[in-house]
């Protein structure tokens, strides 16, 4: 991900015998890779993280990175739901069903969904459970190439299926599936690289992307198109 340092320069021009001075800002980027930072308020959002359990140490670091940025963006802890599935191949179905489930949840009371009856009333804590539909879902998995074509088949099918889920549901599904050619590449992309170069935790980018896309989609669905600098 890019990191910027800024400096201010003064430029003097001579125009028609007059001296005109202007100050402008320049930046020096360490890398052109990665999105420019664009901060959004996530305090009114509900976001799910669905992660695979294959290559667990790397997945855990990515989930932690995404979670940290969600919280930093103002998403309340009670509005973040984390679910796991066996592997990356299961991510598309899980994302689809979780989105559907949150919409059903928003249409009924949490007591109905949890099986409460008049003889078994919910506690105050249970009745206050968040029930809004998810504004975004982050799908996290780690695929590392082996000796067979398994890697290619899973990478391709999961990529296309996750895209289909977000297009079919209208809910942003952030693509957090690493497709690494070896373990070193996977570790570096989770900020766990060896030596002096630990790499960058891409989970952080996914957390920020979820907040941004959720905010955009809310605005767009209401016909609001806010100009950004």
ZAKE-947361 format. One record per residue (C-alpha): residue number from 1; residue in three letters; x, y, z. Coordinates in nm, 3 decimals. Each point is the difference from the previous one (the first is absolute). Example, Ala and Ser with C-alpha at 12.3 -4.5 7.8 and 13.67 -1.06 7.14 Angstrom:
SITE; 1; ALA; 1.230; -0.450; 0.780
SITE; 2; SER; 0.137; 0.344; -0.066
//
This chain:
SITE; 1; UNK; 0.000; 0.000; 0.000
SITE; 2; UNK; 0.129; 0.347; -0.078
SITE; 3; UNK; 0.131; 0.236; 0.267
SITE; 4; UNK; 0.020; 0.371; -0.073
SITE; 5; UNK; 0.214; 0.280; 0.140
SITE; 6; UNK; -0.103; 0.357; -0.079
SITE; 7; UNK; 0.198; 0.318; -0.040
SITE; 8; UNK; -0.094; 0.356; -0.091
SITE; 9; UNK; 0.183; 0.187; -0.275
SITE; 10; UNK; -0.017; 0.365; -0.095
SITE; 11; UNK; 0.004; 0.101; -0.365
SITE; 12; UNK; 0.064; 0.354; -0.122
SITE; 13; UNK; -0.118; 0.112; -0.346
SITE; 14; UNK; 0.051; 0.324; -0.185
SITE; 15; UNK; -0.312; 0.088; -0.196
SITE; 16; UNK; -0.026; 0.328; -0.191
SITE; 17; UNK; 0.257; 0.168; 0.221
SITE; 18; UNK; -0.162; -0.116; 0.325
SITE; 19; UNK; 0.129; -0.258; 0.244
SITE; 20; UNK; -0.248; -0.269; 0.096
SITE; 21; UNK; 0.074; -0.258; 0.268
SITE; 22; UNK; -0.193; -0.322; 0.055
SITE; 23; UNK; 0.042; -0.283; 0.248
SITE; 24; UNK; -0.087; -0.357; -0.089
SITE; 25; UNK; 0.028; -0.342; 0.159
SITE; 26; UNK; 0.195; -0.291; -0.142
SITE; 27; UNK; 0.017; -0.358; 0.113
SITE; 28; UNK; 0.261; -0.272; -0.021
SITE; 29; UNK; -0.139; -0.353; -0.024
SITE; 30; UNK; 0.199; -0.302; 0.111
SITE; 31; UNK; -0.212; -0.213; -0.233
SITE; 32; UNK; -0.281; 0.050; -0.247
SITE; 33; UNK; -0.164; -0.328; 0.109
SITE; 34; UNK; -0.315; 0.004; 0.209
SITE; 35; UNK; -0.299; 0.234; 0.029
SITE; 36; UNK; 0.029; 0.361; 0.113
SITE; 37; UNK; -0.131; 0.046; 0.352
SITE; 38; UNK; -0.361; 0.121; 0.003
SITE; 39; UNK; -0.148; 0.013; 0.349
SITE; 40; UNK; -0.367; -0.071; 0.067
SITE; 41; UNK; -0.211; -0.015; 0.315
SITE; 42; UNK; -0.111; -0.355; 0.073
SITE; 43; UNK; -0.186; 0.071; 0.324
SITE; 44; UNK; -0.342; -0.081; -0.150
SITE; 45; UNK; 0.110; -0.307; -0.198
SITE; 46; UNK; -0.040; -0.373; 0.063
SITE; 47; UNK; 0.270; -0.216; -0.157
SITE; 48; UNK; 0.072; -0.374; -0.010
SITE; 49; UNK; 0.335; -0.174; -0.034
SITE; 50; UNK; -0.012; -0.354; -0.138
SITE; 51; UNK; 0.331; -0.185; 0.002
SITE; 52; UNK; 0.135; -0.339; -0.095
SITE; 53; UNK; 0.202; -0.208; 0.247
SITE; 54; UNK; 0.261; -0.135; -0.243
SITE; 55; UNK; 0.345; 0.156; 0.062
SITE; 56; UNK; -0.133; 0.124; 0.334
SITE; 57; UNK; 0.301; 0.206; 0.125
SITE; 58; UNK; -0.013; 0.219; -0.310
SITE; 59; UNK; -0.381; 0.019; 0.003
SITE; 60; UNK; 0.000; 0.101; 0.367
SITE; 61; UNK; 0.238; 0.289; -0.071
SITE; 62; UNK; -0.212; 0.117; -0.295
SITE; 63; UNK; -0.320; -0.012; 0.205
SITE; 64; UNK; 0.169; 0.196; 0.279
SITE; 65; UNK; 0.115; 0.263; -0.250
SITE; 66; UNK; -0.349; 0.038; -0.148
SITE; 67; UNK; -0.157; 0.015; 0.345
SITE; 68; UNK; 0.244; 0.266; 0.119
SITE; 69; UNK; -0.082; 0.231; -0.292
SITE; 70; UNK; -0.374; -0.054; 0.039
SITE; 71; UNK; 0.021; 0.108; 0.362
SITE; 72; UNK; 0.230; 0.291; -0.088
SITE; 73; UNK; -0.260; 0.113; -0.255
SITE; 74; UNK; -0.264; 0.012; 0.271
SITE; 75; UNK; -0.184; -0.328; -0.058
SITE; 76; UNK; -0.141; -0.111; 0.334
SITE; 77; UNK; 0.117; -0.337; 0.133
SITE; 78; UNK; -0.362; -0.115; 0.030
SITE; 79; UNK; -0.049; 0.070; -0.371
SITE; 80; UNK; 0.284; -0.226; -0.112
SITE; 81; UNK; -0.082; -0.369; -0.048
SITE; 82; UNK; 0.277; -0.253; -0.064
SITE; 83; UNK; -0.074; -0.346; -0.140
SITE; 84; UNK; 0.231; -0.277; -0.122
SITE; 85; UNK; -0.025; -0.274; -0.261
SITE; 86; UNK; 0.233; -0.293; -0.076
SITE; 87; UNK; 0.166; 0.138; -0.314
SITE; 88; UNK; -0.006; 0.274; -0.263
SITE; 89; UNK; -0.227; -0.205; -0.227
SITE; 90; UNK; -0.277; 0.038; 0.259
SITE; 91; UNK; 0.029; 0.380; 0.021
SITE; 92; UNK; -0.246; 0.096; -0.280
SITE; 93; UNK; -0.288; -0.207; 0.139
SITE; 94; UNK; 0.071; 0.122; 0.351
SITE; 95; UNK; -0.001; 0.365; -0.109
SITE; 96; UNK; -0.324; -0.047; -0.192
SITE; 97; UNK; -0.181; -0.170; 0.288
SITE; 98; UNK; 0.129; 0.249; 0.257
SITE; 99; UNK; -0.128; 0.293; -0.205
SITE; 100; UNK; -0.339; -0.173; -0.039
SITE; 101; UNK; -0.010; -0.086; 0.370
SITE; 102; UNK; 0.068; 0.358; 0.107
SITE; 103; UNK; -0.288; 0.121; -0.218
SITE; 104; UNK; -0.233; -0.257; 0.159
SITE; 105; UNK; 0.129; 0.107; 0.340
SITE; 106; UNK; -0.078; 0.365; -0.070
SITE; 107; UNK; -0.359; -0.095; -0.088
SITE; 108; UNK; -0.070; -0.178; 0.327
SITE; 109; UNK; 0.092; 0.042; 0.361
SITE; 110; UNK; 0.314; -0.153; 0.142
SITE; 111; UNK; -0.226; -0.190; 0.241
SITE; 112; UNK; -0.180; -0.171; -0.289
SITE; 113; UNK; 0.327; -0.104; -0.155
SITE; 114; UNK; 0.146; -0.129; 0.325
SITE; 115; UNK; -0.311; -0.203; 0.087
SITE; 116; UNK; -0.127; 0.203; 0.294
SITE; 117; UNK; -0.360; -0.057; 0.117
SITE; 118; UNK; -0.219; 0.168; 0.258
SITE; 119; UNK; 0.114; -0.267; 0.244
SITE; 120; UNK; 0.363; 0.070; -0.087
SITE; 121; UNK; 0.029; 0.378; -0.048
SITE; 122; UNK; 0.327; 0.153; -0.126
SITE; 123; UNK; 0.232; 0.180; 0.233
SITE; 124; UNK; 0.068; 0.370; -0.042
SITE; 125; UNK; 0.332; -0.084; -0.167
SITE; 126; UNK; -0.164; -0.243; -0.245
SITE; 127; UNK; -0.276; 0.244; -0.096
SITE; 128; UNK; 0.264; 0.262; -0.085
SITE; 129; UNK; 0.181; -0.221; -0.251
SITE; 130; UNK; 0.074; 0.185; -0.328
SITE; 131; UNK; -0.235; -0.112; -0.276
SITE; 132; UNK; 0.074; 0.228; -0.296
SITE; 133; UNK; 0.100; -0.161; -0.332
SITE; 134; UNK; 0.371; -0.015; -0.067
SITE; 135; UNK; 0.134; 0.298; -0.193
SITE; 136; UNK; 0.307; -0.194; -0.118
SITE; 137; UNK; 0.165; -0.339; 0.036
SITE; 138; UNK; 0.373; -0.067; 0.001
SITE; 139; UNK; 0.092; -0.346; -0.134
SITE; 140; UNK; 0.344; -0.110; 0.122
SITE; 141; UNK; 0.194; -0.308; -0.106
SITE; 142; UNK; 0.352; -0.106; -0.088
SITE; 143; UNK; 0.081; -0.222; -0.297
SITE; 144; UNK; 0.358; -0.117; -0.047
SITE; 145; UNK; 0.101; -0.176; -0.319
SITE; 146; UNK; 0.093; -0.365; 0.030
SITE; 147; UNK; 0.107; -0.269; -0.246
SITE; 148; UNK; -0.341; -0.046; -0.167
SITE; 149; UNK; -0.257; 0.213; -0.182
SITE; 150; UNK; -0.214; 0.025; 0.316
SITE; 151; UNK; 0.129; 0.354; 0.064
SITE; 152; UNK; -0.104; 0.128; -0.343
SITE; 153; UNK; -0.346; -0.157; 0.013
SITE; 154; UNK; -0.081; 0.135; 0.347
SITE; 155; UNK; 0.144; 0.348; -0.068
SITE; 156; UNK; -0.199; 0.041; -0.319
SITE; 157; UNK; -0.331; -0.136; 0.129
SITE; 158; UNK; 0.009; 0.192; 0.328
SITE; 159; UNK; 0.090; 0.328; -0.172
SITE; 160; UNK; -0.290; -0.024; -0.243
SITE; 161; UNK; -0.246; -0.124; 0.263
SITE; 162; UNK; 0.075; 0.282; 0.245
SITE; 163; UNK; -0.047; 0.255; -0.275
SITE; 164; UNK; -0.334; -0.160; -0.086
SITE; 165; UNK; -0.115; 0.016; 0.363
SITE; 166; UNK; 0.053; 0.374; 0.021
SITE; 167; UNK; -0.162; 0.066; -0.337
SITE; 168; UNK; -0.299; -0.219; 0.083
SITE; 169; UNK; -0.054; 0.142; 0.349
SITE; 170; UNK; 0.114; 0.359; -0.048
SITE; 171; UNK; 0.210; -0.033; 0.315
SITE; 172; UNK; 0.376; 0.067; -0.034
SITE; 173; UNK; 0.204; -0.316; 0.043
SITE; 174; UNK; 0.363; 0.092; 0.057
SITE; 175; UNK; 0.237; -0.245; -0.168
SITE; 176; UNK; 0.239; -0.100; 0.275
SITE; 177; UNK; 0.130; -0.325; -0.146
SITE; 178; UNK; 0.377; -0.015; -0.034
SITE; 179; UNK; 0.117; -0.208; -0.296
SITE; 180; UNK; 0.367; -0.053; 0.080
SITE; 181; UNK; 0.252; -0.209; -0.190
SITE; 182; UNK; 0.185; -0.095; 0.319
SITE; 183; UNK; -0.018; 0.040; 0.377
SITE; 184; UNK; 0.239; 0.297; 0.002
SITE; 185; UNK; -0.233; 0.202; -0.224
SITE; 186; UNK; -0.296; -0.077; 0.226
SITE; 187; UNK; 0.190; 0.098; 0.316
SITE; 188; UNK; 0.119; 0.330; -0.150
SITE; 189; UNK; -0.357; 0.093; -0.098
SITE; 190; UNK; -0.109; -0.056; 0.359
SITE; 191; UNK; 0.283; 0.212; 0.142
SITE; 192; UNK; 0.180; -0.313; 0.124
SITE; 193; UNK; 0.296; -0.014; -0.239
SITE; 194; UNK; 0.342; -0.109; 0.115
SITE; 195; UNK; 0.303; 0.224; 0.040
SITE; 196; UNK; -0.020; 0.378; 0.000
SITE; 197; UNK; -0.285; 0.010; -0.255
SITE; 198; UNK; -0.311; -0.115; 0.183
SITE; 199; UNK; -0.218; 0.102; -0.293
SITE; 200; UNK; -0.343; 0.158; 0.034
SITE; 201; UNK; -0.315; -0.143; 0.156
SITE; 202; UNK; -0.256; 0.017; -0.280
SITE; 203; UNK; -0.278; -0.068; 0.249
SITE; 204; UNK; 0.028; 0.367; 0.097
SITE; 205; UNK; -0.075; 0.104; -0.359
SITE; 206; UNK; -0.303; -0.231; -0.009
SITE; 207; UNK; -0.141; 0.150; 0.320
SITE; 208; UNK; 0.028; 0.352; -0.142
SITE; 209; UNK; -0.144; -0.112; -0.335
SITE; 210; UNK; -0.303; -0.152; 0.175
SITE; 211; UNK; -0.079; 0.326; 0.179
SITE; 212; UNK; 0.049; 0.207; -0.314
SITE; 213; UNK; -0.211; -0.221; -0.227
SITE; 214; UNK; -0.273; -0.038; 0.261
SITE; 215; UNK; -0.017; 0.378; 0.034
SITE; 216; UNK; -0.004; 0.051; -0.377
SITE; 217; UNK; -0.276; -0.256; -0.053
SITE; 218; UNK; -0.219; 0.157; 0.267
SITE; 219; UNK; 0.037; 0.340; -0.163
SITE; 220; UNK; -0.049; -0.129; -0.354
SITE; 221; UNK; -0.313; -0.195; 0.097
SITE; 222; UNK; -0.149; 0.328; 0.123
SITE; 223; UNK; 0.098; 0.190; -0.313
SITE; 224; UNK; 0.279; 0.189; 0.177
SITE; 225; UNK; 0.322; 0.045; -0.195
SITE; 226; UNK; 0.245; 0.181; 0.224
SITE; 227; UNK; 0.297; 0.170; -0.163
SITE; 228; UNK; 0.335; -0.104; 0.136
SITE; 229; UNK; 0.323; 0.191; -0.015
//
